[in-house]
Amino acid sequence: MVVSNSTATNGTTTEVITTVSTPSLHDLQVYGVIVTILLCFIVFGGVKIINRVAPAILIPVLVSIFCIFIGIFSAPRSNASSGITGLRAQTFRDNWSPAYQRTTNAGIPDPEGSIYWNFNALVGLFFPAVTGIMAGSNRSASLKDTQRSIPVGTLAATLTTSFLYLISVLLFGALATRDELLTNRLLTAEVAWPLPAIIYVGIILSTLGAALQSLTGAPRLLAAIANDGILPVLKYFKVTEGGEPHLATLFTALICIGCVIIGNLDLITPTITMFFLLCYAGVNLSCFLLDLLDAPSWRPRWKFHHWSLSLLGASLCIANQVHPKNWYPIPLIFCRPWGKLPENVPCHPKLADFANCMKKKGRGMSIFLSIIDGDYHELAEDAKTACRELSTYIDYKHCEGVAEIIVAPTMSDGFRGVIQTMGLGNLKPNIVVMRYPEIWRRENLTEIPSTFVSIINDCIIANKAVVIVKGLDEWPGEYQKQYGTIDLYWIVKDGGLMLLLSQLLLTKESFESCKIQVFCIAEEDTEAEELKADVKKFLYDLRLQAEVIVITMKSWEAQIEGGVQQDDSTEAFTSAQRRIAAYLAEMKETARKQGTPLMASGKQVVVNEQQVDKFLYTTLKLNSTILRYSRMAAVVLVSLPPPPLNHPSYFYMEYMDLLVENVPRMLIVRGYRRDVVTLFT
């Protein structure tokens, strides 16, 4: 393969052609399979043969490392025409900053390459190279003094290899130019003293040693898990005490051969990294829990052990940042927050249908939550019964999910505890789904506004997305075909959650005939056409098919001068104004009698009446716009406005009622501080 690099000389541009040779993919596959089979025969010989082979591999590797370091320090300084400058501070400075770029599948730099590298990708590529430090733990059954050998050996291996890796990175960064580091795959052999052949032998033996260690450790881990009886499907890999795990070794070798046939380890190592991280997270978490629970059998001999180190290690393993392209909704379904359902009906019949609409092909975990008000000691048995009924409902609806029943003094207290504690790591629920409380005014449920606002605020603080379903009774079943459009009123930045939800709806048979319309709200003095072009470009880059419509709306200040225009929502607007005025007058009268500030739901509030009118007007105009353009839509998605600070909860319910007025089916959505769609997928 040929890689071209342009350099400037005396004002002119000179193109330097660098040839990077790559071996035949077919040859790599054949050699790899043959070597794997040979190593498999060595492993079949048992630990004694492996221990005899290990020194023959280790000594040449150590010699080659020694020769590399001698060559680094003895490399002559040059003008970098060859790419090797010798140890120079200027070279180190030139290589210090990152410069990620594209490569081919074979790892060759190419501006048109299909793979773009970044820090996380390189960590995934490099990480398996340092996992040899666990070789002793993986073969603990073969050690004479496990309690002494594992901590001493593991720490010694960690410190030694960490030092070698770090010093090698720094020295090579000062030894050669960036282009040379990227294109010269055998740079270590070229600089080594006295002959490159020593390094070739070291590289081959180092690779064989790592493969041998993996083929030795992995089958023994598999056999140990099988012997514990945790997973019945692994019963075939059980071995007697002191026996060799031959069947597990054969199974491991087949997996290795499958990976070798792919022919490119760069594509496999990120996946291997995740398996290693999950393994290390499990080990650290086990140590933390055993220490925390003071298990009688937990008596660590290592005197520097502390539970905080185990917790830190587990946290580091499970906190790799999730890329938006891999984001997947894990909904927490709030089953019966408002009103009562018929006896023996644990959840609204349409909630599971909607939960399935949020998951592609109905796959993925959901958590169905219900809260029982009262004392846990008195209602514990009722909670268990309710949990069984809810689990039966989930199975009946063919929804992948689990049931959780919480007993708490109030619904707000129960939800606040759940939102803080439920889930582990990236398996925590990331989106809360609940029904809009349409019945609160009709049934005079005066406690609902404060509970509803409390739940929304808790979700915002806990950084959870929110989807509120209005018109759940009319939500279509699995085979009820819908036609028309799915309309998105994109008002605030939500990380693309509404766009993602609309795409998920299209994957369902009931909505597959619909088309998506994106409505962007703009003030009259903005550049509507420019906004439309930007949104269309954004959707095109995301490969989303949708029609973009820009709607202008008068600001509150302009409305004061022109007055409220008469339309279908005006009556609801004036009714809301009257109710708010009556509620505010009652609050003021209570405060006057008691000699206290304005209070609502036990909290002090501050009411700016002009701001209240502004909120009412904004929701009025948005509702009028929805009724004008989306009256026949299959479903409308609109941004959820956050509850205004220091406003009574009753006021917020009036704003929301005005927003959903006469709209038969609506999803009110609030994203969170993370993108869920990305251009780079």
N, C-alpha and C positions, 0 to 999 in steps of 0.2 A: 504494500500500500504506500502511496506517496502523499506526504503532508507538506504543504507550502507555507512558508513564513516570509513576510515582507519586512525588510529592514531598510532604513534610510541612510544613505551615504552621500555627503556633500550635496544635499538638496535633491538627490535622485533616489528613486526607489529600486532596490535590488531584491529580487525574489530568490530566496534560498530554498532549494528543494531537499527535503529530508525523506529518505526512504526508510520505512518501518516494515520490516519483514514479519509476517505472521505465519505460523505453521498451518498446514492443512487441517481443517476441522475434522475430517474423516480420520486422519492419522491420530489426532488427539483422542478421539473416541476409542479407537482400537487399542492404543497404548494404555489408556486409562482402564479399560475393562480388563486387560491382561494383568496389569499391576494389581488391581483390586482382587482378582482371583488368587494371585500369588500370596498377597497379604492375608487373605482369608485362610489359606492353608497353614500359614504360620500361627494365626490365632487359634485354629483348631488344635494345634499342638499343645496348647495350654500355657499357663503362666510361666512355667519353667523355661520353655523355649523363648518366650517373649523377653524374659529377663536376660537371657543370653544374647539375644539379638540387640537389645537396647544399647549396651556400651559400644557395639560396632557402629551404631548410628550416631550416638551422642558425641563421641570423640572427634570424628571428622567435622561435625557441625561446629564444635567449639574451636577447632583449628581454623576453619574457614572464617569464623567471626574475628578471630585474632588477626588473620591476614588482611581482612577488610580494614580494620582500624589502623594497621601499619600502613596500608596503601593510602588511606585518607590523609594521614599526617605527612607522608613522603611524596604526595602528588605534587609535581612542579607547578608553579604559578605560570600562567600563560595569558595571552590576550583574548582568551575565550573563543578562538576560532574553532576549536574542537568541541566547545561546550563545557569542557572541564577546566575550571579556572584555578584549581587549588583552593585552599582555605583562604577566603578573602572576605573582609567585612562588607565590601560593596555588594558582592554576590548575595550575602546573607540578607542585606537590606532589600535588594531587588526581589528576593523570593519570599519576604516576610508576609506581605499582604496576600489575601486569597484572590484567586482568579479562576473561578469555576467555569467549565466550558462543556461543550457537547463532545461525545465520543460515539464510535460505532459500538455494536454489540460485543466486538472483540476488545474493547477498551482503548482503541486507537483514536487520538484527537482528530475530530473532523467537524468543521462548522455546520455541516448538514447532518450530523449524526443524530440518531434517534434517542439517545440517552443524555439527559442533562444532569450533571452532578452537583450536589450541594453538600453542606456539612453533615446533615442527617444521613444522606445516602452513603457518604464516605465512612461514617461511623459504622453503619450496617455492613459495609464491605470489609472494614478492618477488624471488627469485633471478634469474629471467629478465630483470628490469629492469636488472640490472647487467652483463649479458653483452655489451653493446656494446663493451666494452673490447677484445674479441678481433677487432673488425672488421678491423683492419689485418692481423692474422695470417691471417685467412680469405681475404684478397685479396692475399696476399704476391706472387703472380705478376704483379700489376699495379703493384707499387711499383718505383721506380727504384733505390733503395738499401735493399734489404730488411734487411741486417744493422744498419743504423743506425736506420732508420725504425721498425721493429717494437719494439725495446726502449724507445726514447725515447717513441714515441707511446703504447705500452701503459701505461708507468708514468705518463706525464702524464695519460692518461685515467683511470687508477685513482685517483690522488691527487685529481684535480679532482672527479670524481663522488663519491668517498667523502666528501670534505669537504661537498659540497652536500647529499648525502643525510643525513649526520649532523646538520648544522646545521639543516636543514629539520625533522627529527624533533623536535629540542629546542625550536625556536622555535614550532612549531605546538602542541607539548605545553603551552606556556605561554600560548598565544593564545586557545584555545577550550576549552569544557567537553568531557568525554568523550562525552556524547550528541551534541553538535554534530559532533565528529570522526567519529562512527560513522554519522550519518544524512545529513550534508550532503556530498554527493558532489562538489560544485563549490565547496568552501570556499575553495580557492586563488583562484578567480575572484572570489568575493565580497569578499575582503579586498584584492585587487590594486588598485594605483593606475595610471592614473586610471579605467580602465573595465574591466569584466569581459570585454568582447569581445576584448581583447588576449589574455587567457588562453585563451579558447575557440580562437582561431586557433593559439596556441602548443601547446595540447593536441593539436589535430588534426594539426598539422605534425610534432610530436614522435612521435606514433603512426605517421604515414606514414613518417617517417625510419627508425624502428626496423624497420618492416616491409620497407622498401626495403633496409636493410642486411642483413636476414636472407635476403631473396630474392636478394641479390647474393652473399653469402658461402656459403650452403648449397649451391647448385648447383656452385660451384667446388670445394668440398671433395669433393662426390660425384664430380665428374669427375676430380679428382686421385687418389682412391682407385681409380677405374675404370682410370685410366692405369697405376697401379702393378701391376695384374693380381692383387691379393691375393684378390679375390672374383670368380670368373669370371662370376657372374650379373649383375654390373654392367658387363659389356663394352659394352653398348649406350650407355652414357653417356660413352664415351671421346671426347676431342676432340684435334685436332691442336694443336701448339704455337702459341700466340698466338690460337687460335680461341675463339669464344664457346660455352659449354655450353648450347645451346638446348634439347636434349632433357632435360637435367638440370634446367633452369629450369622447363620445363613440368611435369615430374614433381613438383618442389617446390611449384609453384603448386597442383597438384591436392591435395597433402597439406594445404596451407594452407586451401584452400577447404573440405575435409572438416572441419577444426578450426573454421572460421568457422561452418559450418552447425550445429555443436553449440550455439553461441550464448552460451557462458559460458566465458570464459578462465580463471576461477577454478578450474574443474574440470580444465583442461588443464595449467596451469603446473606443478603438482607433478611430472607425468610429464616435462615438458620439462626441469625442474630435474635429474632423474636422468640424462637424456641429456647435459646440459652437464657434470655432475659426472664422468661416465664419460669424456667427452672430455678434460677437464682432468686427470683421473687418468692417462690414457694419455700425455698430453704430459709431465707431471711425471715419471712413471715412466720414460719413454724417456730423458729428460735424466739421471736418476739412474743408470740402467744404463750409458749411454754413458760417463759420467764414471767410474763404478766400474770398468768393464772397460778403461778407457784406450783406447777405440777410436781408431785412427790418424786417422780423418776427423773426430773430435770436437775442434774447436778454437774454443770460444766466444769471441767478441770482447768480450762484456760482462764487464768486469773484476770485477764484484761477484758473479759467479756462483759458487755452491758446491753441491756435491752434497747437502748436508744440507737445503738449502732445497727442492730438488726432491723429496726423500724426504718432508719435512714436508707439502708441498703434495699429494702423492699420497695420503698417509695421511689428511689432512683430507677429501679427496674420497671415499674409500671407507669412512670410519668414520661414516657416519650410522647411528644406532642402529636395529636392526631391530625393528619393532613385533611383539609376540607374535602378532598376528593373521596376520602374514606369515611366521611361522616354519615352516620346512620341513625335515624330516630329510635330512641329507646323510651317509649311513652310510659308515663305514669298516669293511668286512667283513674280519675276520681269518680267513683261509681254512683254514689247516691248522696250528693251534697245538699240537694234542695228538695224539700217536700217528701212525700211518702210514696212508695210503690206498693202494688198489691201484695198480699201475703205470699210468702215463699218465692218472691221475685227479687233476687239479690242485686240486680243491676238493670239499668234501662236496656231493653232488648236491642236497641240500635247502637249501643256504645261499642260492642265488640265488632259490629260491622264497620263502624268508623275507624276503629283501631286497625283493622285489616287494611283499610284504605291508605293508611300511613306507611305501609310496608310493601315493598316490591314483592309481588307474587305471594303476599301474605306471610312472608318469612321474617323472623326476628322476634325478639322477646318483648313482651308488654307486661307491666305490673298493674294489676287491678286492685285499687285501694278503696276501702270503705272504713269510715270512722263511726264508732258507737260512742255516744255521749254517756258518761257515767263513771263509776268507780270500777277499777280493774278487778279487784278482789270479788266484787259482787257479780260482774258480768263476764268473767273469764270463760265460763262454759258456753255462754251465749255467743261469745266471739269465736270459739272453736266451731260451733255449729254453723255460724254465718260463713266462716272460712270454707268449710266443706261445701256448703251450698254454692258459694261463689266459684269454687274450683269446678264443680259440676257444670255450672253455667258456661264457664270458659271452654271446657271440653266439648260441650254440646254445640257451641258456636264455632268449633274448629279453629280456635284462635290460640296461637302459641303465647302462653303467658302464665303467670302465677298469681295467686290470690293473697292479699294481705289485709287483715282486719286489725284495726288499732282501737283500743279503748282509751279515751282521754276525757278530762273534765269538760272540754269544749272542742268543737270542730277545729277552731283556729289553733288551739294548743296542740292537738293531735297532728294537724298538717305541718305545723312548724317543726315538730320533732322529726317527722318522716322526711321532710325535704332536706334536713341537715344530715341525716344518718343513713338513708337507704342506699344500697349499692356499694360497690368497691371499685376504686380506680376509674378506668374508662368504662366500666360496666354500670356506672351510676345512671339513673334515668336522666335524660337531658331535655325532656319536653313534657310539660304537664298538660293533660287534656281534661276538660270538664265541660259540663253542660251549662248553657246560659240560664240563669234563674228567671225564666219568663213568668213564673207563677207568683213571684214575691209580692206584687201589688194586688193581684187578684185574690190571693189567700191571706193577705195582710200579715205576711211573715216579716215582721219588722227587724228581726235579728239578721236577716240575710245580707243587707248592704254592708254592714261592718265586717261580716265574715268573708264576703266576696272580695272586698278591697284588701282585707288582711292577707288572703291567699295570694292575690296578684302581687302585692308588695313583697311577700315572702319569696315568691318566685324570682322577682327582680333582684332581690338581695342575694339569693342563692345562685344567681346566674343560670336560671333555667328558662328555656323557651316556653311559651304559653300558647295553647290553641283552645279557644272557647267556641263551642258549637251552638249556634242558634238555629232552632228548627230541627232538633234531633228527631222529633216524631215523624217528620217528613223525609228523613234521610233514606235514600233508596237502598233496597236490599240487594243481594248479590246479583240477581238476575233481572232487576228492574232497569231497563235500558233508558239512558238519559240522552237528550239531544240539546243542541244549542251551544252555549259557551261557558267557560270557566273564567270569570272576570276577577282580575287582581287590581285592587286600588292601592298602588304603591306610594305611600306617603312618607314614610321614614325608613332609613336604612335598617334592614333586619338580617343582614348577612346572607340574603338570598333564600330565607326559609320559605316564604310564600311561593317563590318560583319552584323550589324543590317539592313542596306539597302539591302544587298543581301538576307537576310531572308525575308524581306518584299516583294521583287520581286518574291520570290518563292510562295508567297501566292496568286499571280495573275494568272488567267487562262492562260494568254499568256506565262508566264515563268515557269509554274509548272512542265514541263517536263525537265527542265534544272538541271544541277548539278553544285555545287560550287567548284572552284579550288582556293586555296590560294597560291600565289607565294611570297616567301620571298627572298629579295635581300641580298646577302652577298658578302663580298670581298673574294678573292681567299684564303687568309691566315686564314680565320675563320673556326671554326668547323661547317661545314654544317650539318652533321648528328645530332650533339647536338642541333643545332638551330631547325632542323626539329622535333626532339623529343619534345622539349619544346613547339613548336607551336601546335603540335598534342595533347599534354596533355592539353593545354589551351582550345582548341576547344572541346575536350572531356568533360572537366569540365563545359563548357558552353552548352553542349548538342547540339552542332552544327555539322551537317554532312558535311564534306568537305575534299577534297584531298589536301594534303600539298606538295608543290614542292619548293625546295630550289634551287635558281639560283645564281651562282657566277658571279661576274662582276669585271673587272680590275679597279683599282683606277686610278685617273687622272695622278698620278705620274708614275705609271707603263705604262700608255699609251704613255707618252712623250718618253719613251725609245723605245717602240715597234712600235709606229706609229698607225694611225687610220686604222682599217681593212675595206676593201671594202665590202659593203652590200647595201641593198635596200635603206637605209636612207642616204648614203654618199652624194648623189647629193643634197639632201635637206640641209644637213649640210654645204657643201661648198657654196651653194647659200645664206644661212643665214649668213655665215661669210662675204661674199662679201657685202651684204646689210648693215650689222652692220659696216663694215669698211667704207663704203661710208657715212653712217649717221654720224659716229664719225668724219670723215674728214670734213663734212659740219659744224658740231658743233664747231670744232676747228677753222675753218676759220671764222665763225661768231663771236666767242669769240675774235679772233685776231683783227678783224676789229673794234669791239666795245670796245675793251680793257677791257673785263669782264671775270670772270671765266666761265667754261663750264656751260651752262644753257640748260635745257630741260623742256618744259611745264611750264615755269616761275619759275623753281626751280633750285638751284645750284646742280650739280651732280659731283660725283667723279668716274672716270672710270679706273679700273684696267684691262688692256687688257688681261692679263694672266687669271684673274678670269673669264672674259667673255668667253674665250675659254673653261675654266673648266666647266662652266654652260652648254655651248653648247654641250660639249662632254658627260656630264652626261645625258642630255635629249636625245641625239642621241642614246646612249647605251640602255636607257630604252625603247625608241621607237623601236629599233631593236629587243629587247627581246620580246616586246609585239607582234610585227609582226611575230616573229618566233614561239611563243607558242600559240598565241591567235587570229590568223588571222580569224578563223572560229567561234570565241566565239559569243554568243548572245549579250553580253554586257561586257565591260571591266571597272573595277573600279580601279582608281589609285590615289595616294595621290597628293594633290595640293601643289606644292612648293610655299612657301611665296615669294613675290617680294623682291629681294635683296635690301638692304638699299643703297640709293644714286645712284642707277642705273637708267638710263633713262627708262621711261615706254615702249618706242619702243623696247628696248632690251628684256624686259620681254615678250612682245608679240612674239618676234622671238623665245625665248626659248619655249613658250607654243605651237606655231605653229609647231615647230620641234617635240614636245612631241606627238601631236595628228595626225601627218602626216600619211595618209593612213589607219588610224583606223576608221572604219565606224561608230561605236557607242561606246561612252565612257562617263563615269561619273567621273569627277575630283573632289575629295572629300577632304575637310579639316575639321577635328573635332575641338572641343574646349576644354577648360580646365575643362572637366567633363566627367566621364565615362558614357556611355549610355548602357553598358551591364555589368553584374556582375555575379560572380560565385554563389552568395547567392540569388537565385531566387526561 
